[in-house]
Amino acid sequence: MTADSAETLQITRTCPYAPPEQHLRFLREQPVTKVALPKGSEAWVAARYEDIRTILSDPRFTADRRHPNAPRLNGETGPGESPLPKMMLEMDPPEHGQARRAVIGEFTVRRMAALRPRIQQIVDEHLDAMLAGPRPVDLVRALALPVPSLVICELLGVPYDEHDFFQTHSAQLLNRTITPQERQHASLELAIYLDKLIRAKEEDPTDDLLGRQVIKQRETGTVDHGALLSLAFLLLLAGHETTANMISLGTYMLLRHPDALAALREDPSKTAGAVEELLRHFTIAEFAMMRVALEDVELGGTVIPAGEGVLMLANAGNRDPEVFADADTFDIERDARSHLAFGFGPHQCLGQSLARVELEIVFNSLFRRIPGLRLAVPAEQLEFKDDATVYGMHELPVTW
C-alpha cells in the first residue's frame, strides 16, 4: 500500500456499543495494514487478537512514546515536550522492569483486598448523597468521577484538605476538548503540585504508596525524585478517567440488559465475571497501546518496517471471533478474562486489580442500594464522548 492510498483511520464510534465498523473490517480483511492518521502522519494498525499480543510482548518494538515516529492522534505531547520524566509505560527493558518491580508490591491482590473497606466507604458516602438529594442524578458527576478520584487520593496520600485542588486540576488535564497547549499547561500545573506533595513525603514519609516508595528508595540507596513524580502522574492518568468511564458505561450497559442485571442482583458473585465482560465489550482505552518497530517485523505475512509506528486496535482484538465466540454479544456468563482491555505482556496495566475491585464494589453497591435505578431520559438522547484516547459518557441521568 502506498502512502497516497492509505485509508484514514476512523477514531470515533458511531455506535455506543461497538467499535467503528472500519476497525472490525480491518479485523476481518486487513488485520495488519497501514493507515493515514487524522493529523496527517501515518502508522500501521493491528486488529487481530494474536497479533496484538505478539506486538505487546515482542522486544523488537519500543514502547517509547517520545520516539519521533510514535503514532500521535490528537496533538499529544511530542518528543522532548513533556514536563515530566519518562513514565513507566514509555520505558523498555531493562529500565521498565526495574521501575515496575519497585512498585508492583503496591498492587498485589492482597494489598487491593486491604483497600476494599475504604473503597466501600467512599462508594457508600456518594450513594448516601445521591439518595438524599434531588432526582434525576447525573451518575457521571455524582459517582463515576469522584469515586476513582478519591481512591487515587487515598492511594497516593493526598491530604484530605487538598482533594478539591487535586480533583479540579486532574479534571482539567483529562478534559480532551482543550488545546494541546492548554493540556501541556495543565500537565505542568499538576506536575508542580505532585512535586510539592512528594517533597513533603520525602521530608516526612507517610503510610501510603508514595510514602512507602520514599522509604524503599532510601533503604535501597536509589533515591529518585523524578521516578516518584512520573509514577504519581501515571497512576493519576491511568486510574482516574478509565475507571470513571467504565463505571458510567457499565451502569448504562446493565440498565440496557435487564436480564443480566437481574442475574447479578440474584447472585452478586457473578459481578466479577460481568466486570471482565464489560471491559472486553467496551475496551475504552482503545488507542492507548502504541509501539514503534526497532527492526523489520513480519506479522501474518505483512512486514512492519523498522522505525515505523503501530497502533493496536484492542477494541477489534476483543471482538476477534477466533478468541471470543459470538463476540458482538454482551454475555456476563462468558469467560472474558483474557481480554486486552488492560493490555498484555510486560506493560500490562499495573493497576488492573484496583480497577476490578472498584468496579465490583460500585456495581454491587449501586444496584443493591438503589434497586429501582433506571435511565432518566431515553437511551437515544444520551451523548457518548469519543476523543481518540478514551471512550466514555458525557453524562448519565438516572432516577429511581
N, C-alpha and C positions, 0 to 999 in steps of 0.2 A: 504494500500500500504506500503510495506516495504521500508527501506532506499535503499536497493540494487536494487529495481525495479523502483525507481523513475526516471521518464523521465527528461532528461536535458532540461532546459528552453532555448528556442531559443530567442536570444536577438538582432538579426539583421534582417532586412527586405530584402527579395529578390525581392519584387515588390515596386516601388516608391509610388504607390497609396494605398497600403493596408498593414495591419498588417501581421506578419508572419502567415502562414496557421495554424501552431500549436496553436496559440492563439485563432483563430476562431474555431478550432476543440475543444479546451477546452470549449469555449462558448457553442457549440452545445452538447458536450458529457460529459464533466467533469468540470462543472463551478467552483467547488472548489476542488482543487487537490494539492498534494504535488509534488514538483519538486526538482531536483538537480540543483544547481546554477553553472555557469561556473567555479567559483573559488574553488569549492569543497564542499561548505556548502549546506544546504537545506533550503527550505522555502515553504510555501503554496502560491498558486496563486488563485485569484478570478477573474473570467472573466465576470460574468453576471452583468448587469447594477444595478439591485436592490441590489444584494449582496455587490457590491462596495459602493453604497450609505449607506447601513447599517453599514459597517465597518467604513466608514469615519465619521459617526455620533454617534458611539457606544462608550461610555466611558470605556467599557471593553477592549479596545485596546489603547495602548500608542503610541504616535507619537514620542517618544524619540529615535532619530537615533543613540544615543550613547549607547543604550542598547546593551549588548553583543550579543544578538540574532537578532538584526535588520538586515534584509537582505542586503547583500553587493554584488554587481555585478561585480565591476570593480576596486577593490582595493581602495575603498573610505576610507576616514578618519574613523578610528575605535574609540572605547571608550577611552576617555582621550587624544586623539592625536590632537584635533583641537586647533589652536592658538587663537580661538575666544570664547567669552562667548556663551552660548546656544542661538540659534536663535529661533525666534517665531515658525517656522514650526516644531521645536523639542519639543515644550512645551505642557504640558497637563494642564487641569483646576486645580486650579484657576489661575495659573501663566499665561497661554496662554491668557485667557480672559482679564486680566489686561494689558498685553502687547499690545494686539490688540486694546483695547479701547483707549489706549493712542495715537494711531496714525491713527485710522480709519477716522478721520475727514479730513486727508490729501488726501483721495482717494474717496471723495464723487463725485457724478455725477456733482454737481455744481463746485467743485474745478477742475475737469478734463475739464469741459467746458471752464473755465478761462484759461487753458493751451493751448487751441486749436490754438489761433493766433500764439503763439511761435512755436508750433509743425509745423504748416503750413509753417512758415518762414523757419524752418530748412529743411523741405522737399523741398520747392521751391529752396533753395540755392543749394541743391545737384542735383536737376533736372536741374537747370541752368548750373551747371558744366558738367553734362552728355551731355547736348545739345551742349555745346560749345567745347567739347573735341572730341577726335578721336573715331571711331567705329571699331569693336564692343566694348561694355562695359560689364564688369563683374558687374552685378547688385548687387551681394553679397557685394563686396567691395565698390561700388560706392553709394549704397543707403541702402541696408538691414542692414549692420552692423553699419555704422556711425549714422543713424537716431536714433535708440533706445539708443545708447551710449550717444549721445548729449542730448537726452531728460532726461536720468538719471542724467547727469551732471547738467542740469537745475534744476531738482527736488531736488538734494542733495546740490546744491550750490557749485559745484566745480568751482574754479576760471578759467576764460577762458584761461589764460596762462598756466594752468596745465592740460588742456584737453588732450594734446598729451601723457603726462605721464600716466594719468588715463586710457586712451584708450589702450595704449601699455601694461600696466600691467594687465588690465582686460582681454584683448585678450589672453595673455599668460595663465592666470588662466583658461580660457574657452577652451584652446587647449587640447582636450581629447587624443591626441597622446602621451602626456608626461607621465612620470612615476609618481606613487603616491608620491614619494619623491620630484620630481620636482613640482608637483601640491601643495604639502604642503609648499614648499619654496615660490611659487608664492602667495599662500594664506597669508603667513606671510608678504611678501613684501607689498601686498595690504592692509593688516590689519595695518601695520605701517603707510602707507600713510593716510588711513582713520582715524586712531587715531590722527594723526597730524592735519588733517582737522577739526575734531570735537573739538579738544582742542582750535583751533583758534576761532571756533564759540562759545565756552564756554567763551572765553575772550571777544568776540565782536559778539553777535548774529546777524545773517543776516536774511533777509526776504526770507527764503527757508525752505524746510522741516526740515532739521537738526537744523537750527537756531530757528525755531518756537518750535521744541521739547525741545531745551535747555531752552527757556523762560517758556514753560509749566512745565517743571520739577522744575524750581525754584519757580514758583507760587504755585505748589502743595507740595513743600518740599520733592520731591522724586528724587533727583539728582542721576542719574545712568549712568555714562560714558560708562560702558560696554554694557548697553542696547542700547545706541545710536550706538555704534560700530557694534553690531550684526545686528541691523536694517539696517544700511547703507550697510553692506555686503550682507544681504539678498536681498535688493532691487536691488543691482547690479546684483546678480546672477539670480534672478527671472525675472527681467525686461529687460535684455540685450539679451542674447543668444536666449531665447524663441521667443521674438518678431522679432528678426532678421531672424530667421529661418522661421517664419510664413510669413514674407514679401516675401522672395525668393520662398518658396513653394507655397504661394498663387498666386504670379505672374505666376509661371510656370503652375499651375493648370488652371488659367483663360486663359492663352495663348493656352492651350491644349483643352479648351472648348469654341470655338468662339461664340457659341450661348449664353452662359451665359455671356460672356464678352460684347457681343452686347447689351444684356438686361441691363447691368449695365451702359453702355455708354448712352443708351436711357433714363434711369431712375436712376440717381445716388442715389436716396433714397433707392434703393434695396441693396446698398452696405453693410449696417449694417447686413441684413439677410445673405448676402453672406459670411461675415466675420464669423458669427456663424457656417455656414455650413463648411467653410474651417477649423475652429477649430475642429469641430466634426470629419471631414473626416481624418485629419492628426494626431490629438492627439499627438503632437510632444513630450511632456513630459510624455511619456508612462510608464516610470518606476519611476516617481517622487514620487508616493504615496506608502508609506510602513508603516506598523504598526507591533506591537508585541502584542499578546494576553496576557492580565493580568490574565485571568481565562479561563476555557474551554468555548468555544462559538460554538454553533451549527448554521450552515448555510446550508439550503437546505438539511438537513439530514446528513451532514458531520460535524464532530467536529474538530475544530482547538484547540489543547491542549494549556493550559496555558504555557506561556514562549516561544512559537514558533512564528516565523515571518511570515508575509504575504505580498505579493506584489499584488497590484491591477492592472490588465491589462485593463486600461482605454481605450486603443485602441480597444480592443474587446468589452468592455461595450458600447462604442459609435457606435458599429455595431450590437447591440442587436436588432433582428427583433421584439421583444416584445415591443420595445420602438420607434424604427425608422424603418418605413416601407421601404422596398427596400433599406436597409441600406448601401449596397455597391455602390449605385449610388450617384454621386455628383449632388445635386439639390439645387440651390440657392433659390428656392421657398419654400423649406422645412422650417418648424418652428423647428430650431435646438437649441433653446436657453437653453434647459435642458441638453445639452451635459456635459460631465465630463472633458473636457479639462482644466478647472480651478479648478477641484476637486469638493468637496461638503462638506457641514457641517461647523463646526466651523473653519476649516482651509482653507476654500475656498479662492482662490487666492485674496490677498489683493489688488493687482494692476490690476485686470481684467478690470476695467473701463478705466484705462490708456492704456492698450493694445488695447482695442477696438477702442479708439479714434485714436491712432497711425495708426492702420491698415486701418481704414476707410479713414483717410486723405491721407495715402500713395497710396492706390489703386485708389481713386478718382482722385488724382492729377497726378499720373503716366499715367493713360490711357487717361486722358483729355489732358494733355500736349504733350504726345507722342502717338498719335492715331495709328501710324503705327508700334508700338512696336512689335517685333517678335523674336523668338529664332534665334540666330546666328549660331547654329550648330544643326544637327539632334538630336531629343529628346533622342534617344538611346545612344548618346555619353555623355550625362550628367552623372555626378557622384553624388550619394547621400551619405551622411555620416550618419552612424548609430552606435553610440558609447555606447549603452545600457544606456544612460542617456537622451539625447535629439536628436531628429531626424531632419535632415536638408539637406542642399546642400553645396558642396564644392565651387562651383561657378555656375553662371548662365549667360553665354554670351548672350547678346541681341543686336539687332540693329534695325534700322528703315529706 
